[in-house]
Amino acid sequence: MAAQPRPVSWVPGVRHLELMEDTASRVHEVGISQGITTAFRFHGASIDRERVLLEGRERMWVAIAEDAILLVPSEQAVPGERLRLTVPFQDGALPGSAVFALVVHPAVAERQVEVYRKRRSAESLGTELKEKDAQLQQCREKVELLRAELKHPEGLTGLLATGQLDKKGVPVRNLLKAITERPGVPLRVQTATSFRSVGRVAVELWLDGFEDAAPWVAEGVVLRGKAGEELKGLTVWQEVSMDSPKRVHVVVEAEATEKEARGPFTLKLWDEGGQGTITLGNVMFP
């Protein structure tokens, strides 16, 4: 099982940044991704719109207002690429600008970045504290869930013991004819099957690589609906056959009720560093 790689400074929810005079030269890393909107909002400063500098601007949709910047990278943005964004301010006070390193990720991005040029209000600090408390609670719940799972048996007995198997069993759906494939690595989808149990869904893939292809190992995954919603609790497991190292067996699993599992979904898998990305569209569950 592999964890999803994030841009260095990526955090869930709203990102809060403070600009101080003694750290005016600091470059703040922000994760961006193809087709996902990242919004910067500036507090206590007006943007000098004519002097904003953005590397790779021709590969993005960009809108600049007096106190905000919206950007959406196109498919031409390359995962792993670092693009410099310099935002000057109008009033001449220090710091006179903010500098960001936009790190292109194949699937995840920071949606909202709140930038404070002056001392933040108690209300703003309180909001961030509540967000962090919510994140901490989610982590605690996940730890408790993992502890509970360790106490349960495996196999069908485990499914029954955890209430994931009802009288309907595990419905199965063949995806091979329906999915749209956009591989970023030399791998071909040979079989694609989706499964649904009570509260969980899974996609099983068998992938074949070209003979001269380097080994590909799944490092992260995202399963996103047509409205941009993402399924939670994602895990990715991979097995590489010793007899045929170019044949890859991957299983992606997520938490989802029957209502939440209504697609279609787009499945993205990427390797370490995000250079080799596999994108499968029109993924449906039984």
VOVO-538004 format. One record per atom (N, C-alpha, C): residue in three letters; x, y, z. Coordinates in steps of 0.05 Angstrom, whole numbers, padded with zeros to 5 digits, always signed. Each point is the difference from the previous one (the first is absolute). Example, Ala and Ser with C-alpha at 12.3 -4.5 7.8 and 13.67 -1.06 7.14 Angstrom:
ALA+00264-00114+00156 ALA-00018+00024+00000 ALA+00018+00024+00000 SER-00007+00021-00014 SER+00016+00024+00001 SER-00015+00022+00014 
END
This chain:
MET+00017-00024+00000 MET-00017+00024+00000 MET+00018+00025+00000 ALA-00006+00019-00016 ALA+00017+00024-00003 ALA-00016+00025+00007 ALA+00014+00019+00012 ALA-00013+00025+00007 ALA+00002+00019-00024 GLN-00019+00019+00000 GLN+00000+00020-00022 GLN+00021+00021+00005 PRO+00016+00006-00020 PRO+00020+00022+00003 PRO-00014+00027-00003 ARG+00007+00019+00016 ARG-00011+00027-00001 ARG+00022+00019-00006 PRO-00006+00023-00012 PRO+00020+00022-00001 PRO+00009+00006+00028 VAL+00025+00010+00003 VAL+00012+00002+00026 VAL-00017+00015+00020 SER-00013+00022-00008 SER-00015+00016+00019 SER-00030-00005-00001 TRP-00008-00021-00014 TRP-00029-00005-00004 TRP-00012-00008+00026 VAL-00023+00013+00007 VAL-00015-00008+00023 VAL-00030-00001-00007 PRO-00015-00018+00012 PRO-00029+00000-00006 PRO-00014+00025+00008 GLY-00022+00006-00012 GLY-00016+00024+00007 GLY+00013+00026-00010 VAL-00005+00021+00016 VAL+00010+00027-00008 VAL+00028+00003+00011 ARG+00018+00011-00018 ARG+00028+00005+00008 ARG+00001+00029+00009 HIS+00013+00006+00023 HIS+00004+00026+00011 HIS+00029+00008+00000 LEU+00007+00022-00013 LEU+00028+00009-00001 LEU+00002+00029+00011 GLU+00020+00006+00015 GLU+00005+00027+00011 GLU+00025+00011-00013 LEU-00001+00024-00011 LEU+00023+00013-00011 LEU+00012+00020+00020 MET+00025-00005+00008 MET+00013+00017+00020 MET+00024+00015-00013 GLU+00007+00023+00010 GLU+00022+00016-00011 GLU+00026-00016+00001 ASP+00005-00015+00021 ASP+00025-00014+00003 ASP+00002-00026-00016 THR-00023-00007-00013 THR+00000-00024-00017 THR-00010+00007-00028 ALA+00006+00025-00008 ALA-00011+00009-00026 ALA+00012-00016-00023 SER+00024-00011+00003 SER+00012-00014-00023 SER-00008-00030-00001 ARG-00016-00009+00019 ARG-00007-00028+00001 ARG-00018-00008-00024 VAL+00005-00023-00011 VAL-00017-00011-00022 VAL-00018-00021+00012 HIS-00026+00004-00004 HIS-00020-00019+00011 HIS-00009-00020-00021 GLU+00003-00026+00006 GLU-00008-00020-00019 GLU-00031-00005+00001 VAL-00012-00001-00023 VAL-00029-00005-00002 VAL-00005-00022-00021 GLY-00015-00020+00007 GLY-00006-00022-00019 GLY-00022+00008-00019 ILE+00004-00005-00026 ILE-00021+00005-00021 ILE-00002-00025-00017 SER-00022-00003-00015 SER-00004-00023-00016 SER-00017+00006-00024 GLN+00003-00015-00021 GLN-00015+00004-00025 GLN-00030+00000+00004 GLY-00013+00022-00010 GLY-00029+00001+00001 GLY-00012+00007+00027 ILE+00016+00004+00021 ILE-00010+00007+00027 ILE+00006+00029+00006 THR-00020+00014+00010 THR+00003+00029+00006 THR+00014+00003+00027 THR+00021+00017-00001 THR+00013+00009+00025 THR-00006+00030+00003 ALA-00010+00007+00023 ALA-00008+00028+00005 ALA+00018+00012+00022 PHE+00013+00023-00007 PHE+00016+00015+00020 PHE-00017+00024+00007 ARG-00003+00005+00026 ARG-00013+00025+00009 ARG+00018+00015+00019 PHE+00004+00026-00005 PHE+00019+00016+00015 PHE-00014+00019+00019 HIS+00008+00000+00025 HIS-00012+00017+00021 HIS+00021+00022+00008 GLY-00009+00024+00001 GLY+00017+00022+00009 GLY+00018+00010-00022 ALA-00005-00006-00025 ALA+00017+00010-00022 ALA-00016-00001-00026 SER+00005+00020-00018 SER-00012+00000-00026 SER+00021-00008-00021 ILE-00007-00018-00018 ILE+00018-00011-00020 ILE+00006+00021-00022 ASP+00025+00003-00007 ASP+00008+00016-00023 ASP-00003-00019-00025 ARG-00024+00001-00011 ARG-00007-00020-00021 ARG+00018+00001-00024 GLU+00010+00023-00007 GLU+00016+00002-00025 GLU+00028-00012+00004 ARG+00009-00003+00024 ARG+00027-00010+00005 ARG+00001-00029+00010 VAL-00022-00014+00001 VAL+00000-00028+00008 VAL+00015-00016-00021 LEU+00018-00017+00010 LEU+00016-00017-00018 LEU-00006-00029+00006 LEU-00006-00016-00021 LEU-00006-00028+00003 LEU+00013-00016-00022 GLU+00019-00017+00008 GLU+00013-00018-00020 GLU-00020-00020-00010 GLY+00001-00005-00026 GLY-00018-00020-00012 GLY-00029+00010-00002 ARG-00003+00026-00001 ARG-00027+00011+00000 ARG-00016-00009-00024 GLU+00014-00005-00022 GLU-00014-00009-00025 GLU-00013-00027+00004 ARG+00008-00015+00020 ARG-00011-00027+00005 ARG-00021+00000+00022 MET-00011+00024+00006 MET-00020+00002+00021 MET-00022+00020-00007 TRP-00023-00004+00012 TRP-00021+00021+00000 TRP+00005+00016+00026 VAL+00002+00026-00003 VAL+00006+00017+00023 VAL-00019+00024+00001 ALA-00010+00006+00024 ALA-00016+00024+00004 ALA+00011+00015+00024 ILE+00006+00026-00003 ILE+00012+00016+00022 ILE-00019+00023+00007 ALA-00007+00002+00025 ALA-00016+00021+00011 ALA+00017+00017+00019 GLU-00012+00019+00013 GLU+00015+00018+00018 GLU+00011-00015+00024 ASP-00015-00020+00009 ASP+00009-00014+00024 ASP+00000-00030-00003 ALA-00002-00010-00025 ALA-00001-00029-00004 ALA+00012-00008-00027 ILE+00009-00025-00001 ILE+00010-00012-00025 ILE-00011-00028-00002 LEU-00013-00006-00023 LEU-00009-00027-00005 LEU+00016-00011-00024 LEU+00008-00025+00003 LEU+00014-00013-00022 LEU-00008-00029-00003 VAL-00001-00009-00025 VAL-00007-00028-00007 VAL+00021-00010-00020 PRO+00018-00018+00008 PRO+00020-00010-00020 PRO-00014-00017-00021 SER+00010+00002-00024 SER-00010-00017-00022 SER+00014-00027-00001 GLU-00007-00017-00018 GLU+00013-00026-00002 GLU+00029+00003-00010 GLN+00008+00023-00008 GLN+00028+00005-00009 GLN+00019+00004+00024 ALA-00011+00004+00024 ALA+00016+00003+00024 ALA+00012-00028+00006 VAL+00026-00001+00005 VAL+00014-00026+00003 VAL+00003-00006+00030 PRO-00010-00024+00009 PRO+00004-00008+00028 PRO+00029+00001+00008 GLY+00005+00012+00024 GLY+00027+00003+00010 GLY+00012+00027-00007 GLU-00012+00014-00018 GLU+00009+00027-00008 GLU-00004+00020+00022 ARG+00019+00019+00003 ARG-00002+00021+00020 ARG-00002+00027-00015 LEU-00021+00015+00004 LEU-00005+00025-00013 LEU+00000+00023+00020 ARG+00014+00021-00005 ARG+00003+00022+00019 ARG-00022+00020-00004 LEU-00014+00007+00021 LEU-00021+00021+00000 LEU+00009+00023+00018 THR+00003+00024-00011 THR+00008+00023+00016 THR-00024+00020+00000 VAL-00009+00007+00024 VAL-00023+00018+00002 VAL+00008+00025+00015 PRO+00004+00023-00015 PRO+00008+00025+00012 PRO-00025+00014+00012 PHE+00004+00018+00020 PHE-00022+00015+00012 PHE+00003+00029-00007 GLN-00022+00015+00003 GLN-00001+00028-00010 GLN+00010+00021+00019 ASP-00003-00003+00026 ASP+00004+00022+00018 ASP+00029+00007+00008 GLY+00019-00017-00009 GLY+00028+00006+00006 GLY+00010-00008+00028 ALA-00019-00011+00016 ALA+00008-00010+00027 ALA+00014-00027-00002 LEU+00013-00008+00022 LEU+00014-00026+00000 LEU-00018-00021+00013 PRO+00003-00025-00009 PRO+00014-00008-00024 PRO-00014+00009-00026 GLY+00017+00007-00020 GLY-00011+00012-00024 GLY-00012-00020-00020 SER+00005-00026+00005 SER-00011-00021-00018 SER-00001-00027+00015 ALA-00013-00018-00012 ALA-00001-00028+00009 ALA+00009-00018-00023 VAL+00016-00020+00007 VAL+00011-00018-00021 VAL-00008-00029+00006 PHE-00010-00013-00020 PHE-00010-00028+00003 PHE+00014-00018-00020 ALA+00005-00025+00008 ALA+00009-00020-00019 ALA-00024-00019-00004 LEU-00011+00001-00024 LEU-00023-00017-00006 LEU+00010-00027-00009 VAL-00006-00021+00015 VAL+00010-00027-00005 VAL-00022-00016-00013 VAL+00004-00008-00025 VAL-00021-00014-00015 VAL-00001-00029+00008 HIS-00023-00009+00009 HIS-00005-00028+00009 HIS-00019-00013-00020 PRO+00002-00026-00005 PRO-00017-00012-00020 PRO-00030-00002+00008 ALA-00006+00003+00025 ALA-00029-00004+00008 ALA-00010+00017+00022 VAL+00017+00010+00018 VAL-00010+00015+00023 VAL+00010+00028+00000 ALA-00015+00018+00012 ALA+00007+00029+00001 ALA-00011+00013+00025 GLU+00012+00022+00007 GLU-00011+00017+00021 GLU-00021+00018-00012 ARG-00024-00002+00011 ARG-00023+00014-00012 ARG-00001+00029+00009 GLN+00007+00007+00025 GLN-00003+00027+00010 GLN+00024+00007+00017 VAL+00013+00023-00006 VAL+00023+00010+00015 VAL-00006+00028+00009 GLU-00002+00004+00026 GLU-00006+00026+00012 GLU+00027+00013+00009 VAL+00007+00023-00012 VAL+00025+00013+00005 VAL-00004+00026+00016 TYR+00013+00002+00024 TYR-00004+00022+00018 TYR+00025+00017+00000 ARG-00002+00026-00008 ARG+00023+00017+00001 ARG+00003+00015+00026 LYS-00022+00002+00014 LYS+00000+00013+00027 LYS-00008-00021+00021 ARG+00001+00009+00025 ARG-00006-00018+00022 ARG-00029-00011-00003 ARG-00003-00025+00003 ARG-00026-00012-00004 ARG-00019+00005+00023 SER-00025+00000-00006 SER-00021+00004+00021 SER-00003-00025+00017 ALA-00012+00004+00024 ALA-00005-00023+00017 ALA-00020-00019-00013 GLU-00018+00011-00016 GLU-00020-00016-00013 GLU+00013-00019-00021 SER+00020+00011-00015 SER+00014-00016-00019 SER+00016-00022+00014 LEU+00014+00007+00021 LEU+00015-00020+00015 LEU-00018-00022+00012 GLY-00023+00009+00009 GLY-00019-00019+00011 GLY-00011-00019-00020 THR-00004+00010-00025 THR-00010-00017-00022 THR+00021-00021-00007 GLU+00025+00008-00001 GLU+00021-00019-00007 GLU+00003-00021+00022 LEU-00003+00008+00026 LEU+00002-00018+00022 LEU-00022-00021-00002 LYS-00024+00008-00007 LYS-00022-00019-00003 LYS+00005-00019-00022 GLU+00012+00009-00022 GLU+00007-00017-00022 GLU+00020-00021+00008 LYS+00020+00009+00015 LYS+00021-00019+00009 LYS-00011-00020+00020 ASP-00019+00009+00017 ASP-00013-00019+00019 ASP-00016-00021-00015 ALA-00013+00009-00022 ALA-00016-00019-00016 ALA+00019-00021-00014 GLN+00023+00010-00010 GLN+00019-00018-00012 GLN+00011-00020+00020 LEU+00006+00010+00024 LEU+00010-00018+00021 LEU-00020-00021+00008 GLN-00026+00008+00001 GLN-00021-00019+00007 GLN-00002-00021-00022 GLN+00003+00008-00026 GLN-00001-00020-00021 GLN+00023-00020+00002 CYS+00023+00010+00007 CYS+00023-00017+00004 CYS-00005-00020+00023 ARG-00012+00010+00022 ARG-00006-00018+00022 ARG-00020-00022-00008 GLU-00020+00008-00015 GLU-00020-00019-00009 GLU+00012-00021-00018 LYS+00019+00009-00017 LYS+00013-00019-00018 LYS+00017-00020+00015 VAL+00014+00010+00021 VAL+00016-00018+00016 VAL-00017-00020+00014 GLU-00023+00009+00011 GLU-00018-00019+00013 GLU-00011-00021-00019 LEU-00006+00009-00025 LEU-00010-00019-00020 LEU+00021-00021-00007 LEU+00025+00009-00002 LEU+00022-00018-00006 LEU+00004-00020+00023 ARG-00002+00010+00024 ARG+00002-00018+00023 ARG-00022-00021+00001 ALA-00024+00009-00007 ALA-00023-00018+00000 ALA+00003-00021-00022 GLU+00011+00008-00024 GLU+00004-00019-00022 GLU+00020-00021+00007 LEU+00021+00008+00016 LEU+00020-00019+00008 LEU-00011-00022+00018 LYS-00022+00006+00014 LYS-00012-00020+00018 LYS-00018-00019-00014 HIS-00008+00006-00025 HIS-00019-00017-00015 HIS+00015-00020-00017 PRO-00013-00023-00005 PRO+00013-00021-00017 PRO+00000+00009-00029 GLU+00015-00014-00016 GLU+00003+00007-00029 GLU-00020-00016-00016 GLY+00001+00004-00027 GLY-00016-00016-00018 GLY-00029+00006+00002 LEU-00017-00019-00008 LEU-00029+00003+00001 LEU-00010+00004+00029 THR+00013-00013+00019 THR-00007+00003+00028 THR+00004+00029+00008 GLY+00021+00012-00009 GLY+00005+00028+00006 GLY-00021+00018-00011 LEU-00008-00005-00025 LEU-00021+00016-00012 LEU-00026-00002+00015 LEU-00007-00024+00009 LEU-00025-00004+00015 LEU+00003+00013+00028 ALA+00023-00003+00012 ALA+00004+00011+00027 ALA-00002+00030+00001 THR+00009+00013-00022 THR+00000+00030-00001 THR-00025+00011-00013 GLY-00019-00018-00007 GLY-00025+00010-00011 GLY+00002+00010-00029 GLN+00021-00008-00015 GLN+00003+00009-00027 GLN-00012-00018-00021 LEU-00011-00023+00010 LEU-00012-00019-00019 LEU-00029-00005+00009 ASP-00019+00005-00018 ASP-00028-00005+00006 ASP-00010-00023-00018 LYS-00026-00004-00001 LYS-00012-00022-00015 LYS+00004+00003-00030 LYS+00006+00025-00009 LYS+00005+00004-00029 LYS+00028-00009-00008 GLY+00017-00006+00020 GLY+00027-00007-00007 GLY+00017+00024-00009 VAL+00018-00005-00019 VAL+00017+00021-00011 VAL-00006+00003-00030 PRO-00016+00020-00007 PRO-00006+00004-00029 PRO+00026+00007-00016 VAL+00001-00010-00025 VAL+00024+00004-00017 VAL-00009+00012-00026 ARG+00018+00017-00011 ARG-00005+00013-00026 ARG+00025-00001-00017 ASN-00003-00009-00025 ASN+00023+00000-00019 ASN+00002+00028-00012 LEU+00023+00013+00003 LEU+00004+00028-00009 LEU+00014+00002-00027 LEU+00012-00022-00010 LEU+00019+00002-00022 LEU-00011+00014-00024 LYS-00025-00006-00008 LYS-00011+00012-00024 LYS-00010+00029+00005 ALA-00005+00007+00024 ALA-00012+00027+00006 ALA+00021+00021+00006 ILE+00022-00007+00012 ILE+00019+00020+00009 ILE+00015+00013-00023 THR+00007+00025+00004 THR+00017+00015-00019 THR+00028+00001+00012 GLU+00020-00007-00016 GLU+00027-00004+00010 GLU+00018+00022-00011 ARG+00014+00013+00019 ARG+00020+00021-00008 ARG+00026-00005+00016 PRO+00015-00021-00008 PRO+00024-00007+00016 PRO+00022+00020-00005 GLY+00015+00007+00021 GLY+00023+00017-00002 GLY+00026-00017+00001 VAL-00004-00026+00001 VAL+00023-00018+00000 VAL-00007-00023-00019 PRO+00020-00015-00010 PRO-00005-00021-00019 PRO-00013-00025+00013 LEU-00024+00003+00010 LEU-00015-00023+00012 LEU-00027-00002-00014 ARG-00009-00024-00005 ARG-00026-00005-00012 ARG-00018-00014+00020 VAL-00025+00009+00002 VAL-00019-00012+00017 VAL-00011-00025-00013 GLN+00006-00023+00012 GLN-00010-00026-00010 GLN-00027-00008+00011 THR-00004+00004+00026 THR-00026-00004+00013 THR-00005+00022+00020 ALA-00025+00008+00003 ALA-00008+00020+00019 ALA-00027-00008+00011 THR-00001-00003+00026 THR-00025-00009+00014 THR-00005+00017+00024 SER-00025+00007+00005 SER-00007+00015+00024 SER-00017-00018+00018 PHE+00001+00006+00027 PHE-00014-00016+00020 PHE-00013+00020+00020 ARG-00021-00009+00012 ARG-00012+00016+00021 ARG-00010-00018+00023 SER+00007+00007+00024 SER-00010-00014+00024 SER-00015+00022+00016 VAL-00008-00007+00024 VAL-00014+00019+00017 VAL+00020+00021+00010 GLY-00002+00024-00011 GLY+00018+00022+00009 GLY+00027+00002-00013 ARG+00006-00018-00019 ARG+00026+00001-00013 ARG-00003-00007-00030 VAL+00019+00011-00016 VAL+00001-00007-00028 VAL+00030-00006-00007 ALA+00004-00014-00022 ALA+00027-00007-00008 ALA+00001-00002-00031 VAL+00024+00005-00011 VAL+00005-00004-00028 VAL+00025-00017-00002 GLU-00003-00022-00015 GLU+00023-00018-00005 GLU+00009+00003-00029 LEU+00026+00005-00003 LEU+00012+00003-00027 LEU+00023-00019-00004 TRP+00000-00012-00024 TRP+00023-00015-00009 TRP+00012+00016-00023 LEU+00026+00008+00003 LEU+00013+00017-00020 LEU+00024-00015-00012 ASP+00003+00003-00026 ASP+00023-00012-00014 ASP+00017+00023-00011 GLY+00027-00002+00004 GLY+00018+00020-00010 GLY+00015-00010-00024 PHE+00010+00019-00016 PHE+00017-00008-00023 PHE+00025-00013+00011 GLU+00012-00016-00016 GLU+00023-00016+00008 GLU+00024+00018+00009 ASP+00003+00023-00013 ASP+00023+00017+00006 ASP-00007+00021+00021 ALA-00023-00002+00012 ALA-00009+00020+00020 ALA+00014-00005+00027 ALA+00006+00022+00013 ALA+00012-00002+00027 ALA-00022-00008+00020 PRO+00006-00014+00022 PRO-00020-00007+00019 PRO-00016+00024+00010 TRP-00026-00003+00003 TRP-00017+00022+00009 TRP-00014-00009+00026 VAL+00003+00016+00021 VAL-00012-00006+00026 VAL-00018+00022+00009 ALA-00025-00007+00005 ALA-00020+00020+00009 ALA+00007+00011+00027 GLU+00000+00027+00001 GLU+00008+00014+00025 GLU-00024+00014+00012 GLY-00019+00009-00017 GLY-00023+00015+00010 GLY-00024-00003-00018 VAL-00023+00008+00010 VAL-00025-00004-00014 VAL-00020+00021+00007 VAL-00018+00007-00019 VAL-00023+00017+00006 VAL-00023-00010-00017 LEU-00024+00000+00012 LEU-00024-00009-00014 LEU-00020+00023+00002 ARG-00004+00014-00022 ARG-00015+00025+00000 ARG-00025-00001-00017 GLY-00023+00009+00010 GLY-00025+00000-00014 GLY-00002+00023-00020 LYS-00022+00001-00015 LYS-00002+00020-00022 LYS-00004+00028+00011 ALA-00008+00003+00025 ALA-00003+00026+00013 ALA+00025+00008+00015 GLY+00021-00016-00001 GLY+00025+00006+00013 GLY+00003-00012+00028 GLU-00022-00014+00009 GLU+00001-00012+00027 GLU+00019-00024+00000 GLU+00014-00005+00022 GLU+00019-00022+00002 GLU-00010-00020+00021 LEU+00003-00026-00007 LEU-00007-00020+00019 LEU+00022-00001+00022 LYS-00008-00006+00024 LYS+00018+00000+00023 LYS+00011-00028+00006 GLY+00020+00001+00018 GLY+00012-00026+00009 GLY+00013-00016-00022 LEU+00012+00013-00019 LEU+00012-00014-00023 LEU+00025-00015+00008 THR+00002-00025-00010 THR+00025-00015+00002 THR+00007-00012-00027 VAL+00025-00006-00005 VAL+00008-00013-00024 VAL+00019-00022+00007 TRP-00006-00024-00011 TRP+00017-00023+00004 TRP+00009-00010-00027 GLN+00025-00009-00001 GLN+00011-00009-00026 GLN+00017-00025+00004 GLU-00003-00018-00020 GLU+00016-00024-00001 GLU+00013-00002-00028 VAL+00026-00004-00001 VAL+00014-00004-00025 VAL+00008-00030-00002 SER-00009-00013-00022 SER+00006-00028-00003 SER+00030-00005-00004 MET+00012-00018+00015 MET+00028-00006-00004 MET+00004-00015-00027 ASP-00020-00015-00008 ASP+00002-00015-00026 ASP-00001+00020-00023 SER-00017+00021+00003 SER-00003+00020-00022 SER+00001+00027+00013 PRO+00023+00012+00004 PRO+00003+00026+00014 PRO-00014+00023-00014 LYS-00007-00004-00025 LYS-00013+00022-00015 LYS-00031-00002+00004 ARG-00009-00020+00014 ARG-00029-00003+00005 ARG-00005+00009+00028 VAL-00017+00021+00003 VAL-00004+00013+00026 VAL-00029-00004+00009 HIS-00003-00007+00025 HIS-00027-00005+00012 HIS-00004+00022+00021 VAL-00021+00017-00004 VAL-00005+00023+00018 VAL-00028-00001+00010 VAL-00004+00005+00026 VAL-00027+00002+00011 VAL-00002+00026+00015 VAL-00020+00016-00007 VAL-00006+00025+00013 VAL-00026-00003+00016 GLU+00000+00008+00025 GLU-00023-00003+00017 GLU-00007+00027+00013 ALA-00026+00005+00005 ALA-00008+00025+00012 ALA-00025-00004+00017 GLU-00005+00019+00018 GLU-00025+00000+00015 GLU-00022+00014-00016 ALA-00023-00012-00002 ALA-00022+00013-00015 ALA-00026-00015+00005 THR-00021+00015+00006 THR-00027-00012+00001 THR-00009-00005-00028 GLU-00023-00014-00002 GLU-00011-00005-00027 GLU-00006+00026-00015 LYS-00010+00020+00015 LYS-00005+00026-00012 LYS+00025+00014-00009 GLU+00021+00000+00018 GLU+00025+00013-00007 GLU+00015-00013-00023 ALA-00006-00026-00005 ALA+00014-00015-00020 ALA-00012+00003-00028 ARG-00021+00017-00003 ARG-00012+00004-00026 ARG+00019+00017-00017 GLY+00008-00010-00022 GLY+00020+00013-00017 GLY-00012+00017-00022 PRO+00016+00005-00020 PRO+00026-00012-00005 PRO+00022+00014+00016 PHE+00023-00014+00003 PHE+00023+00010+00014 PHE+00024-00001-00019 THR+00020+00017+00007 THR+00026-00001-00013 THR+00020-00011+00020 LEU+00014-00021-00008 LEU+00021-00012+00017 LEU+00027+00008-00010 LYS+00016+00012+00018 LYS+00028+00007-00007 LYS+00019-00015+00019 LEU+00020-00012-00013 LEU+00021-00014+00015 LEU+00027+00012-00009 TRP+00018+00004+00019 TRP+00026+00011-00008 TRP+00022-00014+00015 ASP+00024+00002-00011 ASP+00024-00013+00012 ASP+00014+00021+00017 GLU+00023-00008+00011 GLU+00015+00018+00017 GLU+00009+00025-00016 GLY-00004+00023+00011 GLY+00007+00025-00014 GLY-00022+00009-00019 GLY-00020-00016-00005 GLY-00022+00008-00016 GLY+00005+00002-00030 GLN+00022-00012-00009 GLN+00007+00002-00028 GLN-00016-00019-00018 GLY-00006-00024+00010 GLY-00015-00019-00016 GLY-00028-00002+00011 THR-00019+00012-00014 THR-00028+00001+00009 THR-00018-00016-00019 ILE-00018-00016+00012 ILE-00021-00015-00015 ILE-00026+00013+00007 THR-00015+00008-00020 THR-00027+00012+00004 THR-00021-00017-00014 LEU-00020-00008+00015 LEU-00022-00016-00011 LEU-00026+00014+00006 GLY-00015+00006-00021 GLY-00026+00013+00003 GLY-00023-00019-00002 ASN-00024+00010+00007 ASN-00025-00015-00001 ASN+00001-00025+00017 VAL+00012+00002+00024 VAL+00001-00023+00018 VAL-00027+00000+00015 MET-00014-00023-00001 MET-00026-00003+00012 MET+00001-00024+00020 PHE-00017+00002+00020 PHE-00002-00022+00020 PHE-00027-00014-00002 PRO-00001-00025+00008 PRO-00026-00015-00002 PRO-00022+00014+00016 
END
